[in-house]
Amino acid sequence: MNQQAMLRKIQKMQKEMMDTQKEIDETVFSATSGGVVTIEMYGTKELKAVKVAPDFEAEGAEDYEMLSDMIVAACNEAYKKIDKTTQEKMGKYQALLGGMGGGLF
């Protein structure tokens, strides 16, 4: 393959990678914890929303501590979903670039 053809192929792959990353970044991932807390997070790991079930009633400090734990758990679950999706969608590019000295991820 000549250099120009190789360059075009690399540029095409770079555009595909950027488009895929943009798609991931704009996707809203959600996770729920305890059936009480639901969070929404963009693929950039920027928090979009935290929703608490309207029937949740805190009766004391322990309930607030539990609520805090559920928020953390829901956020952590969303992070895992984002990481898994990113790996699934971007992993093919990493494999292709691995032979070229790439280490983009």
PyRosetta script that sets phi, psi and omega in degrees:
from pyrosetta import init, pose_from_sequence

init()
pose = pose_from_sequence("MNQQAMLRKIQKMQKEMMDTQKEIDETVFSATSGGVVTIEMYGTKELKAVKVAPDFEAEGAEDYEMLSDMIVAACNEAYKKIDKTTQEKMGKYQALLGGMGGGLF")
pose.set_psi(1, 133.1)
pose.set_omega(1, -179.1)
pose.set_phi(2, -77.2)
pose.set_psi(2, 168.5)
pose.set_omega(2, -174.6)
pose.set_phi(3, -64.6)
pose.set_psi(3, -38.4)
pose.set_omega(3, -179.5)
pose.set_phi(4, -65.8)
pose.set_psi(4, -41.9)
pose.set_omega(4, 178.2)
pose.set_phi(5, -64.5)
pose.set_psi(5, -41.0)
pose.set_omega(5, 178.2)
pose.set_phi(6, -63.6)
pose.set_psi(6, -42.1)
pose.set_omega(6, 179.2)
pose.set_phi(7, -63.1)
pose.set_psi(7, -43.4)
pose.set_omega(7, 178.0)
pose.set_phi(8, -61.9)
pose.set_psi(8, -41.4)
pose.set_omega(8, 179.3)
pose.set_phi(9, -63.3)
pose.set_psi(9, -42.8)
pose.set_omega(9, 179.0)
pose.set_phi(10, -65.6)
pose.set_psi(10, -41.7)
pose.set_omega(10, 178.7)
pose.set_phi(11, -63.7)
pose.set_psi(11, -40.1)
pose.set_omega(11, 177.3)
pose.set_phi(12, -62.9)
pose.set_psi(12, -44.6)
pose.set_omega(12, 179.5)
pose.set_phi(13, -64.3)
pose.set_psi(13, -38.9)
pose.set_omega(13, 178.4)
pose.set_phi(14, -62.5)
pose.set_psi(14, -42.2)
pose.set_omega(14, 178.1)
pose.set_phi(15, -64.4)
pose.set_psi(15, -43.3)
pose.set_omega(15, 177.6)
pose.set_phi(16, -59.9)
pose.set_psi(16, -42.5)
pose.set_omega(16, 178.7)
pose.set_phi(17, -61.7)
pose.set_psi(17, -45.1)
pose.set_omega(17, -179.2)
pose.set_phi(18, -65.0)
pose.set_psi(18, -41.2)
pose.set_omega(18, 178.2)
pose.set_phi(19, -64.2)
pose.set_psi(19, -42.0)
pose.set_omega(19, 179.1)
pose.set_phi(20, -64.5)
pose.set_psi(20, -43.6)
pose.set_omega(20, 179.6)
pose.set_phi(21, -63.9)
pose.set_psi(21, -39.9)
pose.set_omega(21, 178.4)
pose.set_phi(22, -62.6)
pose.set_psi(22, -42.0)
pose.set_omega(22, 178.2)
pose.set_phi(23, -60.2)
pose.set_psi(23, -44.9)
pose.set_omega(23, 178.2)
pose.set_phi(24, -62.9)
pose.set_psi(24, -46.4)
pose.set_omega(24, -178.1)
pose.set_phi(25, -58.8)
pose.set_psi(25, -35.4)
pose.set_omega(25, -176.2)
pose.set_phi(26, -88.8)
pose.set_psi(26, -9.1)
pose.set_omega(26, 179.4)
pose.set_phi(27, -74.3)
pose.set_psi(27, 140.3)
pose.set_omega(27, 175.7)
pose.set_phi(28, -100.3)
pose.set_psi(28, 121.1)
pose.set_omega(28, 178.3)
pose.set_phi(29, -101.7)
pose.set_psi(29, 141.3)
pose.set_omega(29, 178.1)
pose.set_phi(30, -127.4)
pose.set_psi(30, 153.8)
pose.set_omega(30, 177.4)
pose.set_phi(31, -149.0)
pose.set_psi(31, 148.3)
pose.set_omega(31, -178.2)
pose.set_phi(32, -123.9)
pose.set_psi(32, 146.8)
pose.set_omega(32, 176.9)
pose.set_phi(33, -132.8)
pose.set_psi(33, 128.0)
pose.set_omega(33, 176.2)
pose.set_phi(34, 64.8)
pose.set_psi(34, 9.8)
pose.set_omega(34, -176.9)
pose.set_phi(35, 69.0)
pose.set_psi(35, 8.8)
pose.set_omega(35, -176.3)
pose.set_phi(36, -112.1)
pose.set_psi(36, -40.7)
pose.set_omega(36, -174.9)
pose.set_phi(37, -113.4)
pose.set_psi(37, 131.2)
pose.set_omega(37, 172.1)
pose.set_phi(38, -125.9)
pose.set_psi(38, 131.0)
pose.set_omega(38, 176.7)
pose.set_phi(39, -118.0)
pose.set_psi(39, 153.3)
pose.set_omega(39, 173.5)
pose.set_phi(40, -124.3)
pose.set_psi(40, 135.2)
pose.set_omega(40, -175.9)
pose.set_phi(41, -141.4)
pose.set_psi(41, 137.5)
pose.set_omega(41, 175.1)
pose.set_phi(42, -72.5)
pose.set_psi(42, 161.1)
pose.set_omega(42, 177.6)
pose.set_phi(43, -61.5)
pose.set_psi(43, -15.2)
pose.set_omega(43, 176.0)
pose.set_phi(44, -79.5)
pose.set_psi(44, -2.2)
pose.set_omega(44, -176.7)
pose.set_phi(45, 72.0)
pose.set_psi(45, 22.5)
pose.set_omega(45, 173.4)
pose.set_phi(46, -89.3)
pose.set_psi(46, 128.1)
pose.set_omega(46, -178.3)
pose.set_phi(47, -70.1)
pose.set_psi(47, 130.1)
pose.set_omega(47, 180.0)
pose.set_phi(48, -99.2)
pose.set_psi(48, -45.1)
pose.set_omega(48, -176.6)
pose.set_phi(49, -157.3)
pose.set_psi(49, 149.9)
pose.set_omega(49, 170.9)
pose.set_phi(50, -125.9)
pose.set_psi(50, 122.8)
pose.set_omega(50, -179.4)
pose.set_phi(51, -120.1)
pose.set_psi(51, 132.4)
pose.set_omega(51, 177.0)
pose.set_phi(52, -110.9)
pose.set_psi(52, 134.1)
pose.set_omega(52, -179.2)
pose.set_phi(53, -53.0)
pose.set_psi(53, 134.4)
pose.set_omega(53, -176.3)
pose.set_phi(54, -62.9)
pose.set_psi(54, -21.4)
pose.set_omega(54, -179.7)
pose.set_phi(55, -90.1)
pose.set_psi(55, 3.2)
pose.set_omega(55, 177.8)
pose.set_phi(56, -72.7)
pose.set_psi(56, 127.8)
pose.set_omega(56, 177.8)
pose.set_phi(57, -128.0)
pose.set_psi(57, 123.1)
pose.set_omega(57, 177.7)
pose.set_phi(58, -88.9)
pose.set_psi(58, 126.2)
pose.set_omega(58, -179.3)
pose.set_phi(59, -105.7)
pose.set_psi(59, -7.9)
pose.set_omega(59, 179.9)
pose.set_phi(60, -174.1)
pose.set_psi(60, -176.6)
pose.set_omega(60, -177.1)
pose.set_phi(61, -60.3)
pose.set_psi(61, -35.7)
pose.set_omega(61, -179.4)
pose.set_phi(62, -63.0)
pose.set_psi(62, -36.1)
pose.set_omega(62, 178.7)
pose.set_phi(63, -67.2)
pose.set_psi(63, -37.9)
pose.set_omega(63, 177.8)
pose.set_phi(64, -68.5)
pose.set_psi(64, -37.1)
pose.set_omega(64, 177.5)
pose.set_phi(65, -65.0)
pose.set_psi(65, -41.9)
pose.set_omega(65, 177.8)
pose.set_phi(66, -63.2)
pose.set_psi(66, -42.3)
pose.set_omega(66, 178.2)
pose.set_phi(67, -60.5)
pose.set_psi(67, -44.5)
pose.set_omega(67, 177.8)
pose.set_phi(68, -60.2)
pose.set_psi(68, -43.6)
pose.set_omega(68, 178.9)
pose.set_phi(69, -62.3)
pose.set_psi(69, -39.1)
pose.set_omega(69, 179.6)
pose.set_phi(70, -67.2)
pose.set_psi(70, -36.4)
pose.set_omega(70, 177.0)
pose.set_phi(71, -63.5)
pose.set_psi(71, -45.7)
pose.set_omega(71, 179.0)
pose.set_phi(72, -61.9)
pose.set_psi(72, -45.1)
pose.set_omega(72, -179.3)
pose.set_phi(73, -61.8)
pose.set_psi(73, -42.4)
pose.set_omega(73, 179.7)
pose.set_phi(74, -65.6)
pose.set_psi(74, -41.5)
pose.set_omega(74, 177.8)
pose.set_phi(75, -62.3)
pose.set_psi(75, -45.2)
pose.set_omega(75, -180.0)
pose.set_phi(76, -62.3)
pose.set_psi(76, -37.8)
pose.set_omega(76, 177.3)
pose.set_phi(77, -65.6)
pose.set_psi(77, -41.3)
pose.set_omega(77, 177.7)
pose.set_phi(78, -63.9)
pose.set_psi(78, -41.0)
pose.set_omega(78, 177.2)
pose.set_phi(79, -58.2)
pose.set_psi(79, -42.9)
pose.set_omega(79, 179.8)
pose.set_phi(80, -63.6)
pose.set_psi(80, -41.2)
pose.set_omega(80, 178.1)
pose.set_phi(81, -62.5)
pose.set_psi(81, -42.2)
pose.set_omega(81, 179.2)
pose.set_phi(82, -63.8)
pose.set_psi(82, -46.7)
pose.set_omega(82, -179.7)
pose.set_phi(83, -61.6)
pose.set_psi(83, -41.9)
pose.set_omega(83, -179.7)
pose.set_phi(84, -64.4)
pose.set_psi(84, -45.6)
pose.set_omega(84, 179.4)
pose.set_phi(85, -63.5)
pose.set_psi(85, -42.7)
pose.set_omega(85, 179.0)
pose.set_phi(86, -61.6)
pose.set_psi(86, -45.0)
pose.set_omega(86, 179.8)
pose.set_phi(87, -63.6)
pose.set_psi(87, -42.4)
pose.set_omega(87, -179.8)
pose.set_phi(88, -63.7)
pose.set_psi(88, -43.8)
pose.set_omega(88, -174.7)
pose.set_phi(89, -84.3)
pose.set_psi(89, -30.4)
pose.set_omega(89, -176.8)
pose.set_phi(90, -101.0)
pose.set_psi(90, -12.9)
pose.set_omega(90, -177.5)
pose.set_phi(91, -58.5)
pose.set_psi(91, -35.6)
pose.set_omega(91, -179.4)
pose.set_phi(92, -63.5)
pose.set_psi(92, -33.1)
pose.set_omega(92, 179.0)
pose.set_phi(93, -72.8)
pose.set_psi(93, -37.5)
pose.set_omega(93, 178.3)
pose.set_phi(94, -62.2)
pose.set_psi(94, -42.6)
pose.set_omega(94, 179.2)
pose.set_phi(95, -63.1)
pose.set_psi(95, -42.0)
pose.set_omega(95, 180.0)
pose.set_phi(96, -66.8)
pose.set_psi(96, -39.1)
pose.set_omega(96, -177.1)
pose.set_phi(97, -82.7)
pose.set_psi(97, -16.1)
pose.set_omega(97, -179.0)
pose.set_phi(98, -55.3)
pose.set_psi(98, -39.3)
pose.set_omega(98, 179.6)
pose.set_phi(99, -74.7)
pose.set_psi(99, -10.6)
pose.set_omega(99, -178.7)
pose.set_phi(100, -104.2)
pose.set_psi(100, 13.2)
pose.set_omega(100, -178.7)
pose.set_phi(101, 81.3)
pose.set_psi(101, 15.1)
pose.set_omega(101, 179.2)
pose.set_phi(102, -76.7)
pose.set_psi(102, 153.3)
pose.set_omega(102, 175.6)
pose.set_phi(103, -160.3)
pose.set_psi(103, 54.6)
pose.set_omega(103, -169.8)
pose.set_phi(104, -79.2)
pose.set_psi(104, -18.1)
pose.set_omega(104, -173.4)
pose.set_phi(105, -117.5)
pose.dump_pdb("model.pdb")
